[in-house]
Amino acid sequence: SCYRCVFGDITGGDPSMSCSQAGVIGFVPGVLGCLEANEAIKSILGIGELITNKIMYVDLLRNNFDFIEVYRDNNCIACGDNAKDLVEIFNYEEENVCD
């Protein structure tokens, strides 16, 4: 499954606030980046259990880590049976949102 399987079409509508608008506590991207790097190392070495088809929900206010199981949508435009090249379909604009 992919992001679009879970959240659907993300084009149009009101965009979510950017990092600079909502604010990000400085260490959070580093902590989550370490977890992602650990997953990559486990995958490359073929060891451990990977976080596959799950969204990790992190609540640092309560120090809770939960996992939500997600499933592939066969009709998903990004990874479904008839997936499209999304870069060619959508006119994405690059924006630096985490200055």
N, C-alpha and C positions, 0 to 999 in steps of 0.2 A: 504494500500500500504506500501511498505518497501523500503529501500535504493536500493536494486537490481531492484525493479520495475522501479525506476527512472533512475538509472545509469547503469543497466545491469551487465554483467560479469566484475568483478573488479580484476580478477586474471590475471597474466601475464602482459606483456607490461612494460612500464616505470612507476614506482611508483611515486606518487606525493611526493613533498618534505616533509620531516618530520618537526615537530614543531621546532626541534633544528636547522634544515637547513633554514627554511623559517622565523622563529622567530614568537613569539606570544606575543602581548602586555599583560603584567601580569594580568591586571584586567579583560580582555575579557572572559576567561574561567569562572571566578567567576560570572560575570554578566549573562552570558548565563546559567550557572548552577543554578542560582536563578530563572530564567525563567522556566527552566525544573522542578525544585522543586515545583514551583507554579502550574504547570500543573499537577504534581503528586498529590498534595494536593487537587486541584479541582476535580480530578478524584476520589480520595478516598472518599471525602465528597459528591460527586454528585452535585456540585454547579458550576455555571458559564458555559461559553462556552469554550470547549476544542479546542485546535489547532489540528484538526484531518484531515488527508489526505492533509496536507499542509506542505510545506517547508518554514520556516521563513528565509528570506534573511535579514541580518543585515549589514548595511553600516554605520559604526561608524565614517567615515570621514565626512559624510553628515548628520548623525543622522537620518537615514531612516530605518524603519522597514517595509518590504513588505512581502506578503505571496503569494506563488505560489502553486496553486492547483495541486495535483498529484493523479493519479488513479492506482488502483491495476491492475497488469498484470496477467491475468488468467494463463499464461504460465510461470510465474516467478518461478525459481528453489527454491527460499527461502520461498515464501508464497502463491504460485499459487495452482491450483487445485491438482496438483501432486507434491507437495513440497517434497524436499529431506532433509536429515540430512546433512547439509553442512560441519559440523565438521568431519564427517566420509568420505565425498567425497574428500575434499581438505586437503592437507598437510600444514596447517597454521603454520608459524613459529612465535614465540613470539619475539617481539623486543621492547625495551624501547626507544621510540622516543621523549619523552618530558622530558628529564633530565634538 
